[in-house]
């Protein structure tokens, strides 16, 4: 929802780090991530935190009255920005702490190549539990461009996704081959001026 990006930026701006959690994850996995990462609180909305019993304080964005704005704090470059967890398909999931330095280098590099302009509208379809979401959510904001947030329902429906691209005049989409196949299966014939980024899986001819 619309609270996602401000919530993440608020955590980073306070000098803290976040652990992105897909609410569809099994409770045991979320409990492991919370415990292993040393999480001290849960930021939630739409009562999603009720799916898990983590025993942590909850900041519910739907019921929270924000205080007066404060400037972002200075954060050492080596401080963690977020902790991302591996899938665990080959063993126990492992948390990787990504420092601000790496996040800044990644965004700076992507801004240079393939690049983005303030006129671009990037469609963000990746759940925050996957690392590439930081590209979709933060890169446009660093360059004055616009982020269009797709819902999970949009991202899983080729017709809805194609319609969203038209409705929002999307100019950049980063997606896996599975999502591009989804669009093609829905009869999508491409979009003039769209820059398509593809990765994450083998790309068939």
C-alpha positions in Angstrom: 0.0 0.0 0.0 0.9 3.7 0.1 2.4 3.4 3.6 5.1 1.0 2.3 7.6 3.5 0.9 7.2 6.2 3.6 7.5 3.5 6.2 10.8 2.1 4.8 12.2 5.6 4.3 11.3 6.5 7.9 13.2 3.5 9.2 16.2 4.3 7.2 16.0 8.0 8.0 15.9 7.2 11.7 19.2 5.3 11.3 17.7 1.9 11.9 17.6 -1.1 9.6 14.6 -3.1 8.4 13.9 -6.8 7.7 11.4 -7.1 4.9 8.7 -9.8 5.5 6.2 -11.1 3.0 3.0 -11.5 5.0 2.4 -14.7 3.0 5.4 -16.4 4.6 4.8 -19.3 7.1 4.7 -18.2 10.7 7.7 -20.4 11.6 9.8 -18.7 9.0 8.8 -15.2 10.1 9.5 -16.1 13.8 12.9 -17.4 12.8 13.7 -14.2 10.8 12.6 -12.0 13.7 14.6 -13.9 16.3 17.7 -14.4 14.2 17.9 -10.8 13.0 17.4 -9.3 16.4 14.3 -7.4 15.4 13.0 -5.0 18.1 9.7 -4.0 16.6 7.1 -4.8 13.9 5.9 -2.1 11.5 2.5 -3.2 10.1 -0.8 -2.1 8.6 -4.1 -3.6 7.8 -3.7 -5.8 10.9 -1.2 -8.0 9.1 0.8 -8.4 12.3 -2.0 -10.6 13.7 -0.9 -13.4 11.4 2.2 -13.8 13.6 2.8 -13.9 17.3 6.3 -12.4 17.5 6.1 -11.0 21.0 7.4 -7.6 19.7 6.1 -4.1 20.0 3.9 -3.2 17.0 3.8 0.1 15.1 0.4 -0.1 13.3 0.5 2.6 10.6 -3.3 2.6 10.3 -3.6 3.7 13.9 -0.5 5.7 14.4 -0.4 9.5 14.8 2.9 10.6 13.4 4.9 13.2 15.4 6.3 16.4 13.9 8.8 15.7 11.1 12.4 15.4 11.9 15.4 15.4 9.6 17.1 12.2 8.7 20.1 11.3 10.9 23.6 10.9 9.5 24.3 7.2 9.2 27.7 5.6 8.8 28.2 4.1 5.4 28.8 0.6 6.8 25.7 0.6 9.0 23.0 -1.9 7.8 20.2 -0.5 5.7 18.2 -3.8 5.6 18.6 -7.5 6.2 17.5 -9.7 3.4 16.9 -13.5 3.8 17.8 -16.2 1.3 15.0 -18.5 0.3 16.2 -21.4 2.4 15.7 -23.9 -0.4 19.1 -25.4 0.2 19.1 -25.2 4.0 18.3 -22.8 6.7 17.5 -19.3 5.5 20.4 -16.9 5.9 20.2 -13.2 6.7 22.5 -10.9 4.7 22.9 -7.4 6.2 23.2 -4.9 3.3 25.0 -1.7 4.3 24.0 1.8 3.3 27.2 2.0 1.2 26.2 -1.0 -0.9 22.6 0.4 -1.4 24.0 3.8 -2.4 26.5 2.3 -4.8 23.8 0.1 -6.4 21.4 2.9 -6.9 24.1 5.2 -8.2 25.3 2.6 -10.7 21.7 1.8 -11.9 21.1 5.6 -12.3 24.0 5.7 -14.7 23.3 2.5 -16.6 20.7 1.7 -17.7 19.7 5.1 -16.3 16.4 6.8 -15.4 15.0 10.3 -16.0 12.7 12.5 -13.9 10.0 11.9 -16.6 10.0 8.1 -16.1 7.3 6.2 -14.4 8.5 2.8 -13.1 6.1 0.1 -12.2 7.1 -1.7 -9.0 5.8 -5.3 -8.9 8.4 -7.1 -6.7 7.6 -8.0 -3.1 10.0 -6.3 -0.7 11.2 -9.7 0.5 13.2 -9.9 -2.8 16.3 -7.7 -3.0 15.5 -6.2 -6.4 12.6 -4.3 -4.8 15.1 -1.7 -3.6 15.7 -0.7 -7.2 12.0 -0.3 -8.0 11.2 1.6 -4.8 14.2 3.9 -4.3 15.8 4.5 -7.7 12.9 6.6 -9.1 12.8 8.7 -5.9 16.5 9.5 -6.0 16.1 10.9 -9.5 12.7 12.7 -9.2 10.9 10.1 -11.2 7.6 8.3 -10.1 7.0 4.9 -8.6 3.7 3.1 -9.5 3.0 0.5 -6.9 1.3 -2.7 -8.2 -0.8 -4.8 -5.9 -0.1 -8.5 -5.5 -3.3 -9.1 -7.5 -2.0 -6.8 -10.3 1.4 -8.6 -10.4 -0.2 -12.0 -10.8 -2.7 -11.1 -13.6 -1.4 -10.3 -17.0 -4.5 -8.4 -18.1 -4.5 -6.2 -15.0 -0.7 -5.6 -15.3 -1.1 -4.5 -18.9 -4.0 -2.3 -18.0 -2.0 -0.7 -15.2 0.9 0.1 -17.5 -1.6 1.9 -19.9 -3.5 3.7 -17.1 -0.3 5.0 -15.4 1.7 5.6 -18.6 4.5 3.3 -17.4 7.8 3.8 -19.1 10.0 1.2 -17.2 9.3 -2.3 -15.9 11.7 -4.7 -14.3 10.4 -8.2 -14.2 11.3 -11.9 -14.3 10.8 -14.0 -17.4 7.8 -15.5 -15.7 6.1 -12.1 -15.5 6.9 -11.3 -19.1 5.4 -14.7 -20.1 2.3 -13.8 -18.0 1.9 -10.6 -20.0 2.4 -12.3 -23.4 -0.1 -15.0 -22.4 -2.7 -12.3 -21.7 -2.3 -11.0 -25.3 0.0 -8.1 -24.5 1.8 -6.9 -27.6 4.3 -4.6 -26.1 4.2 -0.9 -25.3 5.9 1.9 -27.3 8.7 3.5 -25.4 8.7 0.9 -22.6 12.1 0.0 -21.3 12.0 -3.6 -20.1 14.5 -4.9 -17.6 14.7 -8.7 -17.1 16.5 -11.0 -14.7 16.2 -13.5 -11.9 15.6 -16.6 -14.1 16.8 -18.1 -17.4 15.4 -16.2 -20.3 14.1 -18.5 -23.1 14.3 -17.3 -26.7 
